[in-house]
Amino acid sequence: MATGTLPIINISTENGVPVVDKETKIPALLNLSIPEAYTTLNQFESEDLKDVALTIKGRGNASWKLDKKPYKLKFEKKTSVLGMPKHKHYAIIPYTGWQSGPSAVGGMELARVTGQSWAPYGEPVEFILNGEYLGRYFIVESVKIDSNRLDIYEQEDLNEDPSLIPGGWLVEIDNYDDPCQITIPETEGLNLRVTYHTPEELSAAQEKWLINEFTAINAAIYSGDATGKSWSRYIDPASVARYFIVREILHDGDGYNGSFYLHKDLGDNCRWNFGPMWDLQLYSRKSDWIMEDHPSYSAVHWIKALAQTQAFADALADVWPAVKSDMQRVYDYVTRIGELCAASDAVNYERWPQFEKAEIKAYCANVNAIMKDNVEWIDQNLMYLGDPAGVSSVTDSSNVRFYGNTVEIGFGVGEASLSVYGVDGKCCRSLTLTAGDSVALSTLGIPAGMYIVRVSADSAAPAVRKIIIGK
């Protein structure tokens, strides 16, 4: 049934053994054929593969229970697949619709646009397993520490050297129990499950360090320190802002619940970074922040507390303008997914009629339309993000109007006092305005960040707003 309009991955297991679980690694051979004149999604130079040895097994949690299943590949030798940098580990992912297909792969391009140090590449393929056509998939780089992927120091299993234990970590805030996991209390009624991926086996010293480290990080995040200096000793705020932007543009309601990776390099000044991204999904158009609008089954770890701090606001104000201005790159990437995959629509639907029938070009156009709306929503609502200490409510007055970060005094008042406070409660600028005056807060010489603006007029109720002031 394969159309040959996409690269074809054909895997034959030894003796035709079926892949029925996530534990058994089955020896197999992989053949890859690339259509003549085909150009990969990521514009990589690529070549056919012939009888390459590897193992295959199932992967995923909820996705493994679906009819169209995901698989994990491990090559015997480091191999470049469709031009992706050489590695042993890849995943074959069955993206089945607009929410989990173009948005997931396009979301990785979005991660690269935000400036994340690495995000997995993926390429569309048609997949055949033991002679059975399984339809349209993506082959994606797995999240691993490696010079060709997440390029940080890799800590060894069962290490006892205290000088090496503080670096080389790749962990995941998880929503499933895992044998390679520590659990600490996060807040009342909520636990933090930290699955360690590198190293895979912990010595007693490593386990003690990891428990103490995440206990300290969690305490710092929930310390009530409005500046964020307490937690930013442990975590790079810019990485939090980049991660936040990706999840919020996709409005990924499961974004702070599972597949929530963090990594830490080795070195005196190395801090934890949020990412790499994994398991992305476009949920919907935004009407609120994910921390306030997520599925009932989905926990939201840390981000609400982080978003209340000046360190986060400063990082977001620094990262957001560049991402917003470069979003066309993401839209073009998603459009290209649709163009490459369009000719395989009919046979993919014939193989999987239980999934929604739609042209992938239409899927991609819908993804872009929703992302554009979400970017606009975020840009208009950054000023309302967080709930800094000391501000119990946000109010408007009919005689004081806010347009972005511009304040305008109505003609129904006499004199008005405008004060700008940091989230630590300290006043950093005050001035007096009169009826009809207008002032752009970004012109007041205030550093970029999140502030509380309070306007008191002699004949009007005070107006209070949370404002992001950019550079």
N, C-alpha and C positions, 0 to 999 in steps of 0.2 A: 504493500500500500504506500510505501514511502514515495514522496514526490521527487526527491532529489533536488529540490529547490533550496534546501538547507543542508548543512553538513549532516551526514548520517553516521551515527555511532552504533556499531553492531557488536554486541558482546555475547560470546558463547561460553557458558560455564563448562567445567570439566565433566564429561559424561552427561551433559545436559541437566545437571542437578538444579532444581528450582531454588530461587531465593525466597525463603519463607519466614525468616526472622532477622533480628537486628544484631544477633550475637555471632552467628556462624559466618566465618570468612571463607567464601567459596572461590577456589582457583578458577581463572577464566582467561580468555584472550579477547583483546579489543582491536577492532578495525575501525578506522575513521576514513571516510571518503568525503572530499570537499568538491562541490560543483565547480566546473570550470568558470573562471572569471568571478567567482564569488568573493566578496570582500567582507571580512568579519565585522561584527557590530562595533568592536573596539579598534578597528583599522589595524589589526595586527597582521604581520606576515605569518602564514601558516602552511602546513603540509599534511598530506595523508599519513596515516599510521597503519602499519600492517602487523597483525598477530603480536601485539604488545601484551606481555604478561602482567597480570594484576589479580587482585582479589575484589570481590563484590559482596556486599551485605546490605540489609535494609537499614534505614535511618529514620530519624524523626520521632515525634511523640504522637500528637493527634493526627499528623499527616500520614503516619504509617497505617492508620486504621482506614484510610480512604481506599477506593478502588484503584486509583491511579497513584502508585506508590513512589516514594523517593528512595534513592540508593546511595550508598557510600562506596567510593572506589579508592583503592590503594595500589598504585603501580609498584612493581618490583624495583624499578629504577626511576629517578626523577625524569619526568616527561613533560614536554610542552604540548598542550592540547589547544589547538586553534590559536596558537601564538601566545597563549598565556605563559608567563615565566615558569620555567621547569619546577616541578614539584611532584611528590608522590601522591598527595591527597587532593581529591576532588569530590564533589557531590553532584548527582544527577537529580534535578529538582523538577517535579511535575507542576509547573504553574498552569492553573486551569481557568483563570478569568482575569478581569481587569484589576481586581483588588490585589491579587497575589502574583500576577504575572509581570506585565510591563512596569507596574509600580515598584515591585521588589527589585528588579534589575535596574530600573531607572533610579530608584532610591540609592543604589550604590554610587551611581554617577553624582547624585546630589551630595552624598557624603564626601566625594572627592572635591566637589565645588566648595564645600564648607572649609576645606583645608585639612581634613583628617589625614593622618600620616599614611594610612593604607585602608582601602576598602576592597572587598573581593570583586574580581571581574567575573562576568558570566557571558556565555554565548548560546544562542538558540541552536537546537539540533533536532533531528528526528531520531528516535531511539528504537532500536530493535534488540530484544533480549531472547536468546535461545530461539531465534527464528520468528518470534512473535512481534509484530509491529505495535509499539506502545504509544505512538503519537509524538506530539511536539513537547519537548522538554527544554530545560536550560542546563548546561554543564557549568558549574560554578566552582571557583576556588574555595576550598575549605579554610576556616580560620585556624591558622597555625603560626607559631613563631618560626621565622626563617628569613634569611637574607633576601629572598624573593617575595616575601609577604610581610608579616608584621616584623619589622627588622629591629629587634631588641635582643639583649642578652637572654639566653635560654638557660634557666636554672635546671640542674640535674635532679633526677629522682633521688630521694633518700639522702639528700645533702645534710651534713652536720656542721659545715663550716659557717659560723655566725657572720662572717664578713660577706658571704655570698647569698645568704638567705633573704636579705631585703630587696632583691631585684630578680628580674627574669620571670615574672608571674603573668599568667593569662588565666583569668577567672571569669565566672558568669554568675550574676544574680539570677537565680533560677526559680521557675515556678513548678518544678517537678523534683521529687526526691531522687537523690543520686548517691551511690556508694562513695564517690569521690567528692565529699561535701562536708562543710562545717555549717552549723546553724547557730545563730546568736539572736537574742531578742532585739527587734528594731524599735518598735514603739508598743504601746499597750495593745494587745490582741494581734500583733503582727510580728512574724519572725523573718529574719533575713537568711535565705539559703544561698550559700556561696559555694558553687561548684568549681573546683580547681581542675583546669585542663593542662596547664604546664606549671610546675611538674605534675605528673600523674600519680606518683606514689610519694607520700610524705613521711619523712622521718619525724620522730617526736619533737625535735627542735623546730622543724618547719611548721608542723601543725600548731604548736604553741605560738609561734610568731604570727601565723595567719589569723588565729583566733584573737590574739591581743591587738593586732593591727586593725581588724575590722570592728572590734569593740571600740577602739579609740576613735576610728573614723566616724562611726555611728554616733558616738557621744558628742563629737565635735559638731556634726551636722545638726543635732537636736539641742545644742547648747543654748540657743536663744541669742547667740552673738550676731547682731544685725549687720556687722561689717563683713562677716564671712571669713575673717582672718583665721579663725580657729580651724575650719575645715579646709581652707585653701593651703594650709601647711601640708596636707596629705594629698589633695586632689588638684590638678591643674584646672582652674576655672574656665580657660578657653576651650578645653576639651568638653566640659559640661555644656557650654553654650553651643558648640558644634553639634553635639549629640542631640541636644534639645531641638535645634532648628530642623534636623532631619525628621525626627519623630513628629514634630508639630506640623510641618508642611504636609506630611502624609496623614496627619491626624491618626497616628497608629495607636489605637486604644490599648494595645498590649505592650506598648513600647517601654514601660518602666517596670514590667512584671516578670518577663522571662527573656532569654536570649539577650540579656543586658550585660554585655561584656565590659570588662575593665582590664587594663594591663599596666605593668610597672617595669621600667628598665632598671638596670643596676647603676648606681652612681650616687655621689653625695647629694646632688640637687635634684634627683629624679623623684617625681611624684606619680601617683596613679593618674591614668587617663581614661576617660570614658571611651568605649569602642574597643575593637572594630564593630561596625554595624553587622547585624545578621538578622535573618527572619523578618524582613521588612514587609509591611502590608499597608496599602492605602485603605483606610476605613471609610471616610466620609468628608464632606465639607464641614468646616469648623463652625461651631456656634459657641465654643468655649475652649479653654485649655484642657488638655488631656487629663490633668490632675483633677479636674472637676467633671469630666465627661468621658467615662470609660466603662467597659462592660462590667457587670456586677461581679463576675468571676475574677476580674483582673485587679491585682493589687497595684498600688503606685508607690514604689520605693524611692524615698529620699527627695525627689525633685520638688515637691511642694515646699519643703523646708529650705532647700537650696535657693529656690526662686525668691525667697524673702530677704535675701542678703545683698549687700552692696557689691561684693566680689562677683556674684553672678550677674548682676545688672551691668556692671562695668564691662565684663567679658562679652555679654550679649550686645551691648551698644557698640563694641568694637568689631564684632564678627558680622552682625546682621547686614549692615549696608553693602558690604562686598558680595555677600551671598545673593541678596536681592537683585543686585545689578548684573549678576552672572547667571540668572536662572534660565535664560534662553538656551544656554548650553545644555541644560537638563531637558528642556522641552524638545530640542532637536534630537537628543539621544533617544527619548521615548518614541518620538515619531519614526526614527530609523528602525526601532524594534518592529513596529507595525509593518513597515515597508518590506523588511527582510522576511517576515513570517507570513505575509498575506496569502501567498500561493499554497500554503499548507493548511489553510482553514478547513477546507472541505473534508480532507481525509482525517484530520484531527477530530472533527466533529463526528465523522462516520465511526471512528474508533471509540469515541467517548460521548455518545449522544445524551448521556445523563447530565452533562455539564451544559451550562447556558450556551446557546448557539448565537454567536455574534462574530462579525469580522474583527480580527485583531486590530485593524486600523481604527475601527470605531472604539475599541477598548482604549487604544493609546490616545486618541483624541479626547476621550472622557477623562483619562488620567490627567492629561495636561490641563484640561479645563478646571478640574477640581484643585489641582496644585496651584494654578494661577489664582483661583478664588481664595485659597488658604493663605497664600503669600500676602495678598491684599488684606485679608482679615488680621493676620499677624501684625502687619505694618501699622494697621489702625489701632490695634489693641495692646501693643507693647506697654503703653503707658499705664495700663490697668493690671499689669502682671505683678503677682506677689501681694503680700499683705504685711508690710513692714511693721515692726513693733511700734506702738504708740499711735497708730492710725486705726481707729475702730470703724470708720465709715468713710465712704467717698461720696461727696455731695456736689451738686451743681446749684448755682443760683441763676435766676433769670437775668440778673444784672451783671453776671460775670460769665464769659463764654470762653471755651477752650477750642482751638482749632489746631490739632496736632500738638506742638509744644509752643504755640502762640496763645497769649492771654489777651483778651479784649475786655475793656471795662465799658459797660452799657451807659447810656445817657441818663439813666434814672438814678444815678448816685452822685454824690459829691466827691469826696476823697476816698481813695482805697489804698490799703496797705498790702503789698505783695511780699511774701517771704518764701524762700526756697530752703528746704531742710534736706540733709542727707538722711539715709535710713537709720543712722545712729542717733537721730534726733537733734543734731547740731545745725544751727542756722548758718548757711553759707552765703546768703545774699538777701538783702531787704531793700525795697524801694517804694516810693509813694507814687501813685497814679491818680489821675483825675478822669472824669467822665469823657469817654470817647478815645482814651489812650489805648494803644496796642503795643505789646512787647513780645519779641521772639526770645524765648529763654535761651536758645542756643547762642545768642549774641551777648550774653552776660558774662562771658569768660569763665563759665563753670565747667570743670572737667566732665567728660562723658560719663554717664552712669544713670542710675535711677534715683529720683528725688521726689519729695513730697512738696507740692506747691499749695500754699494757703493764701487765699485772698479774702481780706476782711474789709467790707465797705460800711460807711456810716449808716446806710439805710437799706442794707441787704444782709441776708444770712451769709455766713462765711461759705466759701467754696473751696473744696479740698480735692486735689487730684494727685494721683501717682503718675509721674512723667518720666519717660526715657529721653534723656538728652544725648544726642549723638555727637560725634566729632565734627 
